[in-house]
Amino acid sequence: MKKTLICGALLATLASAHAFASVGSDVEALMPAAQKIADPYQRGLAEGWLDMAERQDSHILVSSVYNDAAARALNNGRHFIDGSVPFQPIYSQKNWPPVETREKWVKALQEIERTNERAAKSPCRDEDAGRLSALTDEAWKEQDETHGTHWVHGWESIERAQQLAQKVDKELDRCAPQPVPVAPVAVAVVAPAVLAKPVTLAADALFDFDSAVLKPEGHREVELLAKQVRDAGIKLDVLTVKGYTDRFGSVAHNRRLSQQRAQAVVDALKAEGVSADRFAIEGLGAANAVVQCPGKKATPSVVACLKPNRRVEISAK
């Protein structure tokens, strides 16, 4: 029995060493492509996930459903480099540490989340903001991993993200971009019988890549539509807002993103004074595609072709 246990431990050690070498070599091969990404925020996302892949692979857990965290992180690095694979979350939900014993941890996570929200709304978010987004997911993974157990860890990942969040906050404080003239965004003309037919807004004009936060031009587009609805002076019984994505990404991720984007449009319409007896919000992901574009990889030409599928549809009764 003793000999069997020793052999089993040796095999586990060899398997872990092989996995680490594999992830490490994959990261080394992918990092140059990540560093060439033009958009600084997306570059930070790619680099952050690749760094995480090596870090997670260096401490594989025994009998844990999170043993694939390194592989998922590596996959997400590829996702932000070329879109060849779908994004895979590395945690199931945000489980906050118990405030009665980990108040410092809770406050740090709140600070990190506030910085991420601030960066999402800023035109000056850079490589550090992208890295922070990845580090935040790692911090939540550590909390999710130990939720409901006596095994508590994760301060190292929280502290790492907190220090970067403080740096990002300072960078955003210094950000004072010159006003850039914005060309008017074409909005579907609403006839006197407002919303008698669904109005379609392009998601690319409303949101940044993989974001459900309305851009400034997205806010203006919703404001114009809201004004037309208000000026029509009609009573809306049900206002339905449906979000759609293209086919790249997992089904779960696309449905969640499309739901969040539909909710963001509804929130903006309400803020602009649009009222209805009921708001119906649907996230339909890649369903009901408007166009079909050949190509299995998210190359620039295929992504551009699929633009009509990334949309938010608004209708009323």
C-alpha positions as CSV (number, residue, x, y, z in Angstrom):
1,M,0.0,0.0,0.0
2,K,2.8,2.4,0.9
3,K,4.5,1.7,-2.4
4,T,1.3,2.4,-4.3
5,L,0.8,5.7,-2.5
6,I,4.3,6.8,-3.3
7,C,3.9,5.9,-7.0
8,G,0.6,7.7,-7.1
9,A,2.2,10.8,-5.6
10,L,5.1,10.6,-8.1
11,L,2.7,10.3,-11.0
12,A,0.7,13.3,-9.8
13,T,3.8,15.3,-9.4
14,L,5.0,14.4,-12.9
15,A,1.6,15.2,-14.4
16,S,1.5,18.6,-12.7
17,A,5.0,19.4,-14.0
18,H,4.0,18.4,-17.5
19,A,0.9,20.6,-17.3
20,F,2.9,23.6,-16.0
21,A,5.5,23.2,-18.8
22,S,2.7,23.0,-21.4
23,V,0.9,26.1,-20.1
24,G,4.2,28.0,-19.7
25,S,5.3,27.2,-23.3
26,D,1.9,28.2,-24.6
27,V,2.0,31.5,-22.7
28,E,5.5,32.2,-24.0
29,A,4.3,31.5,-27.6
30,L,1.2,33.7,-27.3
31,M,2.6,36.7,-25.4
32,P,4.3,38.4,-28.4
33,A,1.0,38.4,-30.2
34,A,-0.7,39.9,-27.1
35,Q,1.9,42.7,-26.9
36,K,1.2,43.7,-30.5
37,I,-2.5,44.3,-29.9
38,A,-3.1,48.0,-30.9
39,D,-5.9,48.7,-28.4
40,P,-4.2,49.2,-25.0
41,Y,-7.2,48.0,-22.9
42,Q,-7.6,44.8,-25.0
43,R,-3.8,44.3,-24.9
44,G,-3.9,44.5,-21.1
45,L,-6.8,41.9,-21.0
46,A,-4.8,39.5,-23.1
47,E,-1.5,40.0,-21.1
48,G,-3.4,39.8,-17.8
49,W,-5.1,36.5,-18.7
50,L,-1.8,35.0,-19.9
51,D,0.0,36.0,-16.8
52,M,-2.8,34.5,-14.8
53,A,-2.5,31.2,-16.7
54,E,1.1,30.7,-15.5
55,R,0.2,31.8,-12.0
56,Q,-2.8,29.5,-11.6
57,D,-0.9,26.5,-13.1
58,S,1.8,26.9,-10.5
59,H,-0.5,25.9,-7.7
60,I,-2.8,23.2,-8.9
61,L,-5.4,22.1,-6.3
62,V,-6.1,18.6,-5.2
63,S,-9.7,17.2,-5.9
64,S,-11.0,20.6,-7.0
65,V,-13.3,21.7,-9.8
66,Y,-11.0,24.7,-10.3
67,N,-8.0,22.6,-11.5
68,D,-8.8,23.9,-15.0
69,A,-8.4,27.6,-14.1
70,A,-5.0,27.8,-15.8
71,A,-6.4,26.3,-19.0
72,R,-9.4,28.6,-18.9
73,A,-7.1,31.6,-18.3
74,L,-4.9,30.6,-21.2
75,N,-8.0,30.2,-23.4
76,N,-9.2,33.7,-22.4
77,G,-5.8,35.1,-23.4
78,R,-6.3,33.6,-26.8
79,H,-9.8,35.0,-26.9
80,F,-8.6,38.6,-26.5
81,I,-5.7,38.1,-28.9
82,D,-7.6,36.9,-32.0
83,G,-11.1,35.8,-30.9
84,S,-10.4,32.3,-32.1
85,V,-12.0,30.8,-29.0
86,P,-14.9,31.8,-26.8
87,F,-14.4,33.5,-23.4
88,Q,-14.8,31.1,-20.5
89,P,-15.5,32.6,-17.0
90,I,-13.3,31.1,-14.3
91,Y,-15.8,31.6,-11.4
92,S,-19.5,30.9,-11.1
93,Q,-20.6,33.8,-9.0
94,K,-19.3,36.6,-6.8
95,N,-19.1,35.2,-3.3
96,W,-18.2,38.0,-0.9
97,P,-15.9,37.1,2.1
98,P,-17.7,37.1,5.5
99,V,-17.6,40.7,6.5
100,E,-17.5,39.8,10.2
101,T,-14.1,38.1,9.8
102,R,-12.8,39.6,6.5
103,E,-13.9,43.2,6.5
104,K,-10.6,44.3,5.0
105,W,-11.1,41.9,2.2
106,V,-14.6,43.1,1.5
107,K,-13.6,46.8,1.5
108,A,-10.7,46.0,-0.9
109,L,-13.0,44.1,-3.3
110,Q,-15.5,47.0,-3.2
111,E,-12.7,49.4,-4.1
112,I,-11.6,47.2,-7.0
113,E,-15.1,47.0,-8.4
114,R,-15.6,50.7,-8.2
115,T,-12.4,51.3,-10.2
116,N,-13.5,48.7,-12.8
117,E,-16.8,50.5,-13.2
118,R,-15.0,53.9,-13.5
119,A,-12.6,52.5,-16.1
120,A,-15.5,51.0,-18.1
121,K,-17.0,54.5,-18.6
122,S,-13.7,56.2,-19.3
123,P,-12.3,56.9,-22.8
124,C,-8.8,56.8,-21.3
125,R,-8.8,53.2,-20.0
126,D,-5.5,51.7,-20.8
127,E,-3.4,48.5,-20.5
128,D,-3.4,48.7,-16.7
129,A,-7.3,48.8,-16.7
130,G,-7.3,45.7,-18.9
131,R,-5.0,43.9,-16.6
132,L,-7.1,44.9,-13.6
133,S,-10.2,43.4,-15.2
134,A,-8.4,40.0,-15.5
135,L,-7.0,40.2,-12.0
136,T,-10.5,41.0,-10.6
137,D,-11.8,37.8,-12.1
138,E,-9.0,35.9,-10.5
139,A,-9.8,37.4,-7.1
140,W,-13.4,36.4,-7.4
141,K,-12.4,32.9,-8.5
142,E,-10.4,32.6,-5.2
143,Q,-13.4,33.6,-3.2
144,D,-15.8,31.3,-5.1
145,E,-13.4,28.4,-4.6
146,T,-13.5,28.5,-0.8
147,H,-17.1,29.6,-0.4
148,G,-18.9,27.5,2.2
149,T,-15.8,25.8,3.4
150,H,-13.4,26.2,6.4
151,W,-10.6,26.7,3.9
152,V,-10.1,30.5,3.5
153,H,-7.5,32.0,1.1
154,G,-7.4,34.6,-1.6
155,W,-5.9,37.8,0.1
156,E,-2.9,37.6,-2.2
157,S,-5.0,37.9,-5.3
158,I,-7.2,40.6,-3.8
159,E,-4.1,42.7,-2.7
160,R,-2.6,42.3,-6.2
161,A,-5.8,43.7,-7.8
162,Q,-6.1,46.4,-5.2
163,Q,-2.7,47.7,-5.8
164,L,-3.3,47.9,-9.5
165,A,-6.7,49.5,-8.9
166,Q,-5.1,52.3,-7.0
167,K,-2.7,52.8,-9.9
168,V,-5.6,52.8,-12.5
169,D,-7.5,55.3,-10.4
170,K,-4.5,57.7,-10.5
171,E,-4.2,57.3,-14.2
172,L,-7.9,58.0,-14.7
173,D,-7.5,61.1,-12.5
174,R,-4.9,62.4,-14.8
175,C,-7.0,61.7,-17.9
176,A,-8.4,64.9,-19.4
177,P,-8.8,64.2,-23.1
178,Q,-9.6,67.1,-25.4
179,P,-13.2,67.2,-26.6
180,V,-13.5,65.4,-29.9
181,P,-16.3,66.4,-32.3
182,V,-18.6,63.5,-32.6
183,A,-20.5,63.0,-35.9
184,P,-24.2,62.6,-35.4
185,V,-25.3,59.0,-35.1
186,A,-28.0,57.9,-37.4
187,V,-31.1,56.8,-35.5
188,A,-34.0,55.0,-37.0
189,V,-36.7,57.5,-37.7
190,V,-39.7,56.9,-35.6
191,A,-43.0,57.7,-37.3
192,P,-45.9,59.4,-35.6
193,A,-47.2,55.9,-34.6
194,V,-44.0,55.7,-32.5
195,L,-42.6,52.2,-32.1
196,A,-45.4,50.7,-34.2
197,K,-42.6,48.7,-35.8
198,P,-39.5,47.6,-33.9
199,V,-36.6,50.1,-33.8
200,T,-33.2,48.5,-34.2
201,L,-30.1,50.1,-32.6
202,A,-26.6,48.8,-33.6
203,A,-24.8,47.4,-30.5
204,D,-21.5,48.5,-31.9
205,A,-22.7,52.1,-31.7
206,L,-24.0,51.7,-28.2
207,F,-21.3,49.6,-26.4
208,D,-17.6,48.9,-26.4
209,F,-16.3,45.4,-27.1
210,D,-17.7,42.8,-24.7
211,S,-19.2,45.6,-22.5
212,A,-22.7,46.4,-21.3
213,V,-22.0,50.0,-20.4
214,L,-23.4,52.5,-22.7
215,K,-20.8,54.7,-24.5
216,P,-21.3,58.5,-24.6
217,E,-22.5,58.1,-28.2
218,G,-24.7,55.3,-27.1
219,H,-26.3,57.5,-24.5
220,R,-27.0,60.1,-27.2
221,E,-28.6,57.6,-29.4
222,V,-31.0,56.4,-26.7
223,E,-31.7,60.1,-25.7
224,L,-32.8,60.8,-29.3
225,L,-35.1,57.8,-29.3
226,A,-36.5,58.7,-25.9
227,K,-37.3,62.2,-27.0
228,Q,-39.3,60.9,-30.0
229,V,-41.2,58.6,-27.7
230,R,-41.9,61.4,-25.2
231,D,-42.9,63.8,-28.0
232,A,-45.4,61.3,-29.4
233,G,-47.3,61.6,-26.1
234,I,-48.7,58.1,-26.2
235,K,-49.2,55.6,-23.4
236,L,-47.1,52.5,-23.6
237,D,-48.5,49.3,-22.1
238,V,-45.5,47.0,-22.7
239,L,-42.1,48.2,-23.9
240,T,-40.0,45.2,-25.1
241,V,-36.2,45.4,-25.4
242,K,-34.3,42.5,-26.9
243,G,-30.5,42.2,-27.0
244,Y,-28.6,40.1,-29.6
245,T,-24.9,39.3,-30.2
246,D,-23.1,37.6,-33.0
247,R,-22.2,33.9,-32.9
248,F,-18.7,34.2,-31.5
249,G,-18.5,33.4,-27.8
250,S,-20.2,30.8,-25.6
251,V,-24.0,30.5,-25.5
252,A,-24.1,31.4,-21.8
253,H,-21.8,34.4,-22.2
254,N,-23.7,35.8,-25.2
255,R,-27.0,35.4,-23.5
256,R,-25.8,37.1,-20.4
257,L,-24.1,39.9,-22.4
258,S,-27.2,40.5,-24.5
259,Q,-29.4,40.5,-21.4
260,Q,-27.2,43.1,-19.7
261,R,-27.1,45.3,-22.8
262,A,-30.9,45.2,-23.1
263,Q,-31.2,46.1,-19.4
264,A,-28.7,49.0,-19.9
265,V,-30.9,50.4,-22.7
266,V,-34.1,50.1,-20.6
267,D,-32.3,51.8,-17.7
268,A,-31.3,54.7,-20.0
269,L,-34.8,55.0,-21.5
270,K,-36.3,55.2,-18.0
271,A,-33.7,57.8,-17.0
272,E,-34.8,59.9,-20.0
273,G,-38.5,59.8,-18.9
274,V,-39.8,56.9,-20.9
275,S,-42.5,55.1,-19.0
276,A,-44.6,52.0,-19.6
277,D,-46.9,49.7,-17.6
278,R,-44.3,47.0,-18.0
279,F,-40.8,46.6,-19.4
280,A,-40.0,43.2,-21.0
281,I,-36.2,42.6,-21.2
282,E,-34.8,39.6,-23.2
283,G,-31.2,38.5,-23.8
284,L,-31.3,36.2,-26.9
285,G,-27.6,35.9,-27.6
286,A,-26.9,34.9,-31.2
287,A,-30.5,33.8,-32.0
288,N,-32.5,35.2,-34.9
289,A,-29.4,36.2,-36.9
290,V,-30.0,38.9,-39.5
291,V,-27.0,37.8,-41.7
292,Q,-25.0,34.6,-42.2
293,C,-21.3,35.1,-42.7
294,P,-18.9,32.2,-43.5
295,G,-15.8,31.7,-41.4
296,K,-15.1,29.9,-38.1
297,K,-12.7,32.5,-36.7
298,A,-13.4,36.0,-35.6
299,T,-11.3,37.7,-38.3
300,P,-11.8,41.4,-38.8
301,S,-13.7,40.7,-42.1
302,V,-16.1,38.2,-40.5
303,V,-16.7,40.4,-37.4
304,A,-17.5,43.3,-39.7
305,C,-19.9,41.1,-41.8
306,L,-21.7,40.0,-38.6
307,K,-22.3,43.6,-37.4
308,P,-26.1,43.6,-38.2
309,N,-26.5,40.7,-35.8
310,R,-25.1,42.7,-32.9
311,R,-28.1,44.8,-32.1
312,V,-30.8,45.9,-29.6
313,E,-34.4,45.8,-30.8
314,I,-37.1,48.0,-29.1
315,S,-40.9,47.6,-29.7
316,A,-44.0,48.6,-27.9
317,K,-47.7,47.7,-27.5
